[in-house]
Amino acid sequence: MHTLENEWLAVALYGWPGVREYVYKPTGTRLAGSGPDGRLAVNGMELEWDEWDIDARPSSDGTAVSYRMGLRRLALRITVEYRLEKQTLAVKVTVEDDPEAALKKLDWMRLPLLSCDDPSFSFDRTEVRQKSWRLIPGGGRGLYDRERVRDRIGDAVPDSAEVPTMHACAFDGNLCGFVQTNYPVLPLLTRVSEDSRYPGRGGGFSITPNTYQYRARERTMEPLELAVVFLEDINGDGAADDCDYHLWLNRQFPDADPLYKKAIWYQVFNAEKDRGVLTTFKETLEIIRQIHHVTGGVPQIAYLIGWQFDGHDTGYPSLNRVNPKLAENPERAEEELRELVRRAKEEYDCIVSYHINLDDAYVDAPDWDPAILSRDPDGAERLWLDTPKQRAYHISHTKDVESGQIFRRIDDFLRAVPVERTVQVDAFRNTNASWEADGSYIGPLEELVCGMQPILAYFRDKGIDVSTEGLNGMPIEDSGVFSAYWHYSPSLLYHGKIVGGGSVDMNAIAWGKGASFDSDVLYRGEPTRLLGEQFLANDFESKRDQVVDIIYLGSMLYQFYLEREMAEWREDGRRIYIRYSDGVTVDIDKAEERLAVRWGQVTVALDGDRFVPIGGRIYAYSRDGSDREWTLPEDWRGGGFAAYRMSGEGRERIAEYPAGSSSVRLRLEPRVPVILEKLAD
């Protein structure tokens, strides 16, 4: 037995690498690790501790111990180090020597790192479950679903087996404990165990490291690092719970590329094989121009969909042919695209970029090659999409990287079109598993570290960030891999670390959470048939009001949120309450679809009205029209400002307000934006 101790923690360890008990001194809380029957498994084989040579070496200050372990049968040597660092027990697993390259994976058998046997505690976890390997109607298989579950341990139904988990914590309002790890794919296993007194009721909750796969193809993984962290109230709401856990994690994650936080970004649907041309290059510039004017020049990113070959989802995996139908002169398509990119940037502060696909391959593509496809267990090429209109197969990112083909195709893409700072990748997943003829298996870890990460690094080395469609059914820690998603529902966990859309529902719930564009913009779409002979217009002219709604009700409010740290998110069936660290609060009534955002005395959003201060501007807007007094932020009361009515053709000055007023009365016409700007001294 060994005991580690500092000002906050006392941790009792076994004579082998396992935690017996934690005592968190400030609250006197006792939590457990594992029982005495815990074991390590090497390559799936559970081993008794006497099969290891174990040399435990405590530090002189009593805050660390290293277990140096040798497995005689494999000549394997690993070190498991436990070290106290303030309120954290840091654990590091290092493979010191593996001369026969025998180690494939380690598993913790009945060896949780943190356990709670008090049913009055609550837990929060993000469960991850894999879908069927059958082809799902409409495309897809082998993907993963995530579900966040929050419950009191004593009210939960016991798990029949350990549950693969992305994030998990246990808390009682005084203390929150959790395990964090650097392992990127399905890092944790959690389990609600049965109460011995009350069958069918939860009695405990445990968090265990998931399988540590040490080898991925020819690579060996970095040492496994885990941290058992104990938090009191760090967000200032008076309780230690899952909000503190999510805030702590958020502070560890890298920030999103600031490019996405300051720009309005959206997709322009240019062409589709069946529907033909929907938005030409010339019409794309007109969309960009009108958005520029109606926002007073807020930066934009416009991703082109169907810019290549014969429109959306054609030509992949090739990326080097501009769709000639989008140009006024088809023989000058590349030149006209370059002119669009230049004018958009110089005249309207808009980056024009591209929606591409690195996941799928079509048999009629110039770069079709069965050698880089994923394979099913029977050796068949891995079918991904099978519809009357198209048939697509999955690319194995690992084989694509090892062949070098992906880098050639990226270089071809960058020679064919001008790319600045960002691209948007459709479905880009680490779930393209492949069963190879030599008996090897390319799984989610290989697809991430041997496939996706080298591709992302190749773009990054060229100054290009890759945004993507969304979670895409991946069982990975997203932060640090991507910083922008197209389909995305914000949360405290990833606030400011992953940014994206979410506004497709067009309601107060989506706006209040934080939402930007999540719908395509097209210039001359075909009408959508409703009931009988009624049609819904689907072109840019008829949808201009909807676009302005998205920008002013959603995008600008989201940019306001992204300037601040989120500290708290509470949600139940009726209400969402969000609090930011500078006192901004968000109240959403889900049942009534009502929204109120306040910053002290300043009302920022109220249902369909907006008064959003960002920098030297206030963006005012009303969906239905309003006439009301708005309290000004304090830094607006010391100088004068002017008001401008905005449209797609520019701005019109409508009033000037002297310094010193604490509020301003605005009569807002329905769907007519007004921007207030500070006057120069």
Buried (B, 14 or more C-beta within 10 A) or exposed (E): EBBBBBEBBBBBBBEBBBBBBBBBBEBEBEBBBBEEEBBBBBEEEEBEBEBBEBEBEBBEEEBBBBBBBBBEEBEBBBBBBBBBBEBBBBBBBBBEEBEEEBBEBBBBEBBBBBBBBBBEBBBBBBBBEBBEEEBEEEBBBBBBEBEBBBBEBBEBEBBEEBBBBBBBBBBBBBBBBBBBBBBBBBBBBBBBBBBEEEEEBBBBBBBBBBBBBBBBBEEEBEBBBBBBBBBBBBBEBEBBBBBBBBBBBBEEBEEBBEBBBEBBBBBBBBBBBEBEBBBBBBBBBBBBBBBBBBBBBBBBBBBBBBBBBBBBBBBBBBBBBBBBBBBEEEEBBBEBBBBBBEBBBEEBBBBBBBBBBBBBBBEEBEBBBEEBBBBBEEEEBBBBBEEEEBEBBBBBBBBBBBBEBBBEBBBBBBEBBBBBEBBBBBBBBBBBBBBBEEEEEBBBBBBBBBBBBBBBEBBEEEEBBBBBBBBBBBBBBBBEBBBBBBBBBBBBBBBBBBBBBBBEEBBBBBBBBBBBBBBBBBBBBEEEEEEEEEEEEBBBEEBBEBBBBBBBBBBBBBBBBBBBBBBBBBBEEEEBEBBBEEEBBBBBBBEEBBBBBBBEEBBBBBBBBBBBBBEBBBBBBBBEEBEBEBBBBEEBEEBBBBBBBBBBEEBEEEEEBEEEEEBBEBEBBEBBBBBBBBEEE
